[in-house]
Amino acid sequence: MPSPPVQPSESSGPTWFDLLWRFCEDLEPLVTEMERAGGRQFEVLQVKVRFGGLRIHVNYANDAIRQRIETAIQECFHTREVCRQPGQWREGQWIKTLCDEHASAQEK
């Protein structure tokens, strides 16, 4: 599986970029095994931020890949979008995962 052309953006933030990079590294052997067993080519169709969390859409997945996708989605709900500190869901103008410090800064 070739390395994806991933670039951090304002919407995904640098911390979630790291989370997504680890996700891709973890996915590679799972995809290789699935493609060898089933012959279908795996594709990540879309990765986006929605309602304060990641959404990852793929064309085809086995149980191991679905479990790794779910782990990445759950991890984002406990990781701040701005830095590597633990965070929680914050509702305001936008739903985001932020720590107390960054949530206070956004309220100002």
C-alpha positions as CSV (number, residue, x, y, z in Angstrom):
1,M,0.0,0.0,0.0
2,P,1.6,3.3,-1.0
3,S,2.0,6.1,1.6
4,P,-1.0,8.4,1.5
5,P,-0.6,12.0,0.5
6,V,-1.6,13.3,4.0
7,Q,-1.1,16.9,4.9
8,P,-2.1,18.4,8.3
9,S,-4.8,21.1,8.0
10,E,-6.5,23.6,10.3
11,S,-9.5,21.3,10.6
12,S,-7.5,18.2,11.6
13,G,-4.9,19.9,13.7
14,P,-1.3,18.7,14.3
15,T,-2.3,16.2,17.1
16,W,-4.9,14.5,15.0
17,F,-2.4,14.4,12.1
18,D,-0.2,12.2,14.4
19,L,-3.1,10.1,15.2
20,L,-4.0,9.6,11.5
21,W,-0.3,8.9,10.7
22,R,-0.2,6.1,13.3
23,F,-3.6,4.8,12.0
24,C,-2.1,4.5,8.5
25,E,1.0,2.7,9.7
26,D,-1.2,0.3,11.7
27,L,-3.5,-0.2,8.8
28,E,-0.9,-1.2,6.3
29,P,-0.2,-4.8,7.4
30,L,-4.0,-5.4,8.0
31,V,-4.8,-4.2,4.5
32,T,-2.0,-6.3,2.9
33,E,-3.3,-9.4,4.7
34,M,-6.9,-8.7,3.7
35,E,-6.0,-8.0,0.0
36,R,-4.0,-11.2,-0.2
37,A,-6.9,-13.2,1.3
38,G,-9.7,-11.6,-0.6
39,G,-8.2,-10.1,-3.7
40,R,-10.1,-6.8,-3.2
41,Q,-8.2,-3.5,-3.3
42,F,-8.6,-1.4,-0.2
43,E,-9.2,2.4,-0.4
44,V,-9.7,5.1,2.2
45,L,-12.5,7.1,0.6
46,Q,-12.7,10.0,3.0
47,V,-11.4,11.2,6.3
48,K,-13.1,14.2,7.8
49,V,-13.8,16.0,11.1
50,R,-17.5,16.0,12.0
51,F,-19.2,16.8,15.3
52,G,-15.9,17.0,17.1
53,G,-14.6,13.6,16.0
54,L,-13.0,11.9,13.0
55,R,-15.0,10.1,10.4
56,I,-13.2,7.5,8.3
57,H,-14.9,6.0,5.3
58,V,-13.4,3.1,3.3
59,N,-14.6,1.0,0.4
60,Y,-14.2,-2.4,2.0
61,A,-13.0,-3.7,5.4
62,N,-12.7,-6.8,7.4
63,D,-13.2,-7.0,11.2
64,A,-9.6,-6.2,12.1
65,I,-9.7,-3.0,9.9
66,R,-13.1,-2.0,11.2
67,Q,-11.8,-2.4,14.8
68,R,-8.7,-0.2,14.0
69,I,-10.9,2.5,12.4
70,E,-13.1,2.5,15.6
71,T,-10.0,2.7,17.8
72,A,-8.8,5.8,15.9
73,I,-12.3,7.4,16.1
74,Q,-12.5,6.8,19.8
75,E,-9.0,8.1,20.4
76,C,-9.8,11.4,18.8
77,F,-12.6,12.0,21.4
78,H,-9.9,12.0,24.1
79,T,-7.2,13.9,22.3
80,R,-7.2,17.6,21.9
81,E,-7.3,18.9,18.4
82,V,-4.7,21.6,19.3
83,C,-2.0,19.7,21.2
84,R,-1.3,16.3,22.7
85,Q,-3.0,16.8,26.1
86,P,-6.1,14.9,27.1
87,G,-9.3,16.7,26.2
88,Q,-13.0,16.4,26.0
89,W,-15.9,17.3,23.8
90,R,-16.8,21.0,23.9
91,E,-20.0,22.4,22.4
92,G,-20.2,26.0,21.3
93,Q,-20.2,27.5,17.8
94,W,-18.4,24.3,16.8
95,I,-18.1,20.9,18.5
96,K,-14.4,20.3,19.2
97,T,-12.2,18.2,21.4
98,L,-10.3,20.6,23.6
99,C,-8.7,20.9,27.1
100,D,-9.8,23.5,29.7
101,E,-7.1,25.9,28.6
102,H,-7.9,25.9,24.9
103,A,-11.6,25.8,25.6
104,S,-11.3,29.0,27.7
105,A,-9.2,30.7,25.0
106,Q,-11.9,29.9,22.4
107,E,-14.7,31.4,24.6
108,K,-12.9,34.8,24.7
